[in-house]
Amino acid sequence: MKKYFYPAIAALILAGSAFTFAATNWQIADGYSIGFSSNDAGGVFKTFKGAIVFDEQNPAASKFDVTIDAASINTGNGLQNKHAKSDEWFDVAKYPQIRYTSSKIVKAGSGYQVTGDLEIHGVKKPVTIPFTFQKTAKGATFTGSFTVNRSDFHVGKPGGDVAEQIKIDVSVPVTKQ
Amino acid sequence: MFKKALILGIVSGLLAGIAGLIYAHLYYSINAADFSKVASSIRIIASSLAGGVLAAIGFTILNKWLKSNGEIVFNLLFSIISFASLLMPIAYKLPTSLETPELFPGMVIPMHFFPALAWFTLKPLFIRHQPVA
């Protein structure tokens, strides 16, 4: 019996310490902003949810799995909204969600960099997003900007009035779960 | 002539503004959509007044320029301009913080006809038709 005592203690300590290194779960708070802009079109997505696990000391153990409700697009113009939801653009009836699932998060300069799969309009592509993580009184805020080529995801017809490159600006306040 | 037209323009503009405010209030309560951040009461009154005053200027110029045909051309132009101005609310981009932008044209489009409607209704009270001898 004695011979199992110390290994059991060691296993307990190791298991306990593993919890201390586990990344923090963050809950998406109100006031987030998922904006997009180009030369012609611009707007926001109103509905955003998902699971965010992030530890600034241990980004490798972190994970993002977030979705945007494609039908929540708001360009500020009713006709443009209808057009954006149609099968020519986001086809929200067939592809109701835009999804981003991270595969790797690393420290990059003063911020971080997340690599993962972005799925828009049923097309999945690897996308790397640089972001910052700023602690606030209520929790923290993730902020990032990146560019996607809409034609890569078969969103809209190639060419036309709307630029191929669409800038995405993300600001997500979070609170500890 | 211009004095009478200007008074008509101001009165019809004010009436159109009041009609616009009543309509906006009804629209907000029926559709549970509030666009008062974009189309505030002051803006509705001011744009209706501007429409009335511009109509007065146009009416005077056309009557001086085209004499007896001035009013015919003015009425036609006022209707066409009111109709063409519908493109503005249809193409207008609201702040993205406002929900249901698709309801915005439905609120503003009728207001674009109110100045013309008020002008045509009140015109006989201010500028009487001179019968041709």
Interface residues (C-beta under 8 A of the other chain):
Chain A: G35 G43 V44 N74 T75 G76 N77 G78 L79 Q80 N81 K82
Chain B: I90 A91 Y92 K93 L94 P95 T96 L98 E99 T100 P101 E102 L103 F104 P105
